[in-house]
């Protein structure tokens, strides 16, 4: 019997399925973007990105309540999980229905900001949408906790706030290698990542910068044949 995830109540909106667009057979295009809460990307910036990139799934970090109108504009399926005591949190949009509503699961956190991960079940695979802590020991602990929640085929994407190797056994870092952020507006670093287990990445790119202090990343993933899908109990 499965134990339920520790949950925070997410904002969940279901809308009609968005029109299908041409994409490579059997792959899933995923875009991940840290929006920089109130001073960064607006919902209009998000819509512009979606229209340009045509993702199957969009993962967002530092998404505020303003982003809740996204499914009214773009159709599709959407959920947002604010961080406890914060105006922002992780959010996701999908062109097709989720296998079950996305869930927010608690992870180890620092004393100031309580964190959770958004778990998505997308038919053949699962995704974890993350905005990790800044501490380089703590965020690696968080990754190991998240990895323990998932079984292949699966992927972990988002703002890792991590420098150097992720050190998560069994997972490959397949995201783009170019910088996605400038530390104190000077030093280019790669904070936005994609880790996979039981999946192949056939494309990975860093998208043009605008609106936020993070550049979006895009990956096209394909579950490996024979990988067994389930969510850890």
C-alpha positions as CSV (number, residue, x, y, z in Angstrom):
1,X,0.0,0.0,0.0
2,X,1.3,3.4,-0.9
3,X,2.0,6.0,1.7
4,X,0.8,9.4,0.5
5,X,3.3,12.1,-0.1
6,X,3.4,14.9,2.6
7,X,1.3,17.5,0.8
8,X,0.8,21.2,0.6
9,X,-2.4,22.1,-1.1
10,X,-1.5,23.2,-4.6
11,X,-3.4,25.5,-6.9
12,X,-4.7,23.1,-9.5
13,X,-6.6,24.1,-12.6
14,X,-7.8,21.8,-15.4
15,X,-8.6,23.2,-18.8
16,X,-9.4,21.7,-22.2
17,X,-6.5,20.0,-24.0
18,X,-4.3,22.4,-25.9
19,X,-4.0,21.9,-29.6
20,X,-1.4,19.4,-30.6
21,X,1.7,20.6,-32.5
22,X,4.3,18.8,-34.5
23,X,7.1,17.2,-32.5
24,X,9.5,14.4,-32.8
25,X,7.8,11.1,-32.5
26,X,7.6,9.6,-28.9
27,X,9.8,12.3,-27.4
28,X,8.7,14.9,-24.9
29,X,9.9,18.5,-25.0
30,X,10.3,20.0,-21.5
31,X,11.2,23.6,-20.8
32,X,12.2,24.7,-17.3
33,X,12.5,28.4,-16.2
34,X,13.0,30.3,-12.9
35,X,10.7,33.3,-13.4
36,X,12.3,35.5,-10.6
37,X,9.0,36.0,-8.7
38,X,7.5,39.5,-8.8
39,X,10.4,41.4,-10.6
40,X,11.1,38.9,-13.4
41,X,9.0,37.2,-16.0
42,X,5.3,38.0,-16.3
43,X,2.6,35.6,-17.5
44,X,2.9,37.4,-20.9
45,X,6.6,36.5,-21.0
46,X,5.8,32.9,-20.2
47,X,3.2,32.8,-23.0
48,X,5.7,34.3,-25.4
49,X,8.2,31.6,-24.5
50,X,5.6,28.9,-24.9
51,X,4.5,30.2,-28.3
52,X,8.1,30.3,-29.5
53,X,9.2,26.9,-28.1
54,X,6.0,24.9,-28.1
55,X,6.9,22.7,-25.1
56,X,4.9,19.6,-24.2
57,X,5.6,20.4,-20.5
58,X,6.7,23.6,-18.9
59,X,8.2,23.7,-15.4
60,X,8.5,27.0,-13.5
61,X,10.2,28.1,-10.3
62,X,9.5,31.3,-8.3
63,X,6.0,31.3,-9.9
64,X,3.5,33.7,-8.2
65,X,-0.3,33.7,-8.2
66,X,-0.2,35.8,-11.4
67,X,0.8,32.7,-13.4
68,X,-2.4,30.9,-12.4
69,X,-4.1,32.4,-15.5
70,X,-1.8,30.5,-17.8
71,X,-4.3,27.7,-18.6
72,X,-7.0,30.3,-19.4
73,X,-4.6,31.7,-22.1
74,X,-2.9,28.6,-23.4
75,X,-5.3,25.7,-22.5
76,X,-3.7,22.6,-21.1
77,X,-3.3,21.5,-17.5
78,X,-1.6,23.4,-14.7
79,X,-0.7,23.2,-11.0
80,X,1.2,25.6,-8.7
81,X,2.5,24.7,-5.2
82,X,3.6,27.9,-3.3
83,X,6.4,27.4,-0.8
84,X,5.3,27.7,2.8
85,X,5.0,31.3,3.9
86,X,6.2,32.6,0.5
87,X,4.4,34.3,-2.4
88,X,6.1,32.1,-5.0
89,X,6.7,28.4,-5.6
90,X,7.0,25.7,-8.2
91,X,4.5,25.4,-11.0
92,X,3.9,23.2,-14.0
93,X,1.9,23.2,-17.3
94,X,1.3,20.3,-19.6
95,X,-0.3,20.0,-23.0
96,X,-1.9,16.7,-22.1
97,X,-3.5,15.5,-18.8
98,X,-1.3,14.4,-15.9
99,X,-1.7,10.8,-14.8
100,X,-2.7,12.2,-11.4
101,X,-2.6,15.7,-10.0
102,X,0.9,17.0,-9.3
103,X,1.9,16.7,-5.7
104,X,4.2,18.7,-3.4
105,X,6.5,16.6,-1.3
106,X,8.6,18.0,1.5
107,X,12.4,17.8,1.3
108,X,15.2,18.7,3.8
109,X,15.2,22.5,4.2
110,X,17.2,25.3,5.7
111,X,16.1,27.4,8.7
112,X,14.7,30.3,6.6
113,X,13.0,28.8,3.5
114,X,11.0,25.6,3.7
115,X,11.2,23.6,0.4
116,X,9.2,21.0,-1.4
117,X,9.5,19.3,-4.7
118,X,6.6,19.1,-7.2
119,X,6.2,15.5,-8.5
120,X,4.5,15.0,-11.9
121,X,3.3,11.7,-13.3
122,X,3.2,12.0,-17.1
123,X,2.1,8.6,-18.4
124,X,5.3,6.7,-19.2
125,X,7.6,8.7,-16.9
126,X,7.7,10.9,-13.9
127,X,9.2,14.4,-13.4
128,X,10.4,16.3,-10.3
129,X,10.2,20.1,-10.6
130,X,12.8,21.6,-8.2
131,X,14.0,24.8,-6.7
132,X,16.7,23.8,-4.3
133,X,18.4,25.6,-1.5
134,X,21.7,27.6,-1.9
135,X,23.8,25.5,0.5
136,X,26.0,23.2,-1.5
137,X,25.7,20.4,1.1
138,X,22.0,20.9,1.7
139,X,21.0,21.0,-2.0
140,X,22.8,17.7,-2.6
141,X,20.9,16.1,0.3
142,X,17.7,17.4,-1.2
143,X,18.6,15.8,-4.5
144,X,19.2,12.5,-2.9
145,X,15.9,12.7,-1.2
146,X,14.1,13.5,-4.4
147,X,15.9,10.7,-6.3
148,X,14.6,8.3,-3.6
149,X,11.1,9.2,-4.4
150,X,11.4,8.3,-8.1
151,X,11.8,5.1,-10.2
152,X,13.0,5.0,-13.8
153,X,12.1,6.4,-16.2
154,X,12.2,9.8,-14.6
155,X,13.9,13.2,-14.7
156,X,14.7,16.0,-12.2
157,X,14.7,19.5,-13.6
158,X,14.7,23.0,-12.4
159,X,16.9,25.5,-10.5
160,X,19.4,23.4,-8.6
161,X,21.4,26.4,-7.1
162,X,24.3,24.0,-7.3
163,X,27.8,24.4,-8.6
164,X,29.8,21.3,-9.7
165,X,28.8,17.7,-9.9
166,X,25.4,16.7,-8.5
167,X,26.6,13.3,-7.1
168,X,23.3,11.5,-7.4
169,X,23.9,7.8,-7.9
170,X,22.1,6.3,-10.9
171,X,21.2,9.7,-12.5
172,X,22.9,11.3,-15.5
173,X,23.3,15.1,-15.9
174,X,22.1,15.5,-19.5
175,X,21.0,19.2,-19.5
176,X,22.8,21.9,-21.5
177,X,26.3,22.8,-20.3
178,X,26.1,26.5,-21.1
179,X,25.6,29.0,-18.2
180,X,22.1,29.8,-17.2
181,X,22.7,32.6,-14.6
182,X,25.2,35.3,-13.7
183,X,26.2,35.3,-10.1
184,X,26.0,38.9,-8.8
185,X,25.6,39.8,-12.5
186,X,29.3,39.0,-13.2
187,X,30.2,35.3,-13.0
188,X,28.3,33.0,-15.5
189,X,27.3,29.7,-13.8
190,X,25.1,26.8,-14.7
191,X,22.4,26.5,-12.0
192,X,19.5,25.1,-14.1
193,X,19.9,21.3,-14.7
194,X,18.3,18.2,-15.9
195,X,19.1,14.8,-14.4
196,X,17.6,11.6,-15.9
197,X,17.3,7.9,-15.0
198,X,16.0,5.4,-17.6
199,X,15.6,8.2,-20.2
200,X,17.6,9.4,-23.1
201,X,18.1,13.1,-23.9
202,X,18.1,13.7,-27.7
203,X,18.3,17.5,-27.5
204,X,19.3,20.1,-24.9
205,X,19.7,23.8,-25.2
206,X,19.8,27.0,-23.2
207,X,17.3,29.5,-24.5
208,X,17.8,33.2,-25.0
209,X,17.7,35.4,-21.8
210,X,14.9,37.9,-21.2
211,X,12.7,39.0,-18.3
212,X,14.3,36.9,-15.6
213,X,17.9,36.5,-14.3
214,X,17.8,32.9,-15.3
215,X,17.8,31.6,-18.9
216,X,15.3,28.8,-19.6
217,X,16.6,25.4,-20.5
218,X,14.9,23.0,-23.0
219,X,15.4,19.3,-23.3
220,X,13.8,16.6,-25.4
221,X,13.5,13.3,-23.5
222,X,12.6,9.7,-24.5
223,X,12.0,6.9,-22.0
224,X,14.3,3.9,-22.5
225,X,12.6,0.7,-23.5
226,X,12.2,-1.7,-20.6
227,X,12.5,1.0,-17.9
228,X,9.8,0.3,-15.2
229,X,7.8,3.3,-14.2
230,X,6.5,3.8,-10.7
231,X,6.6,6.4,-7.9
232,X,8.4,5.2,-4.7
233,X,6.1,4.3,-1.9
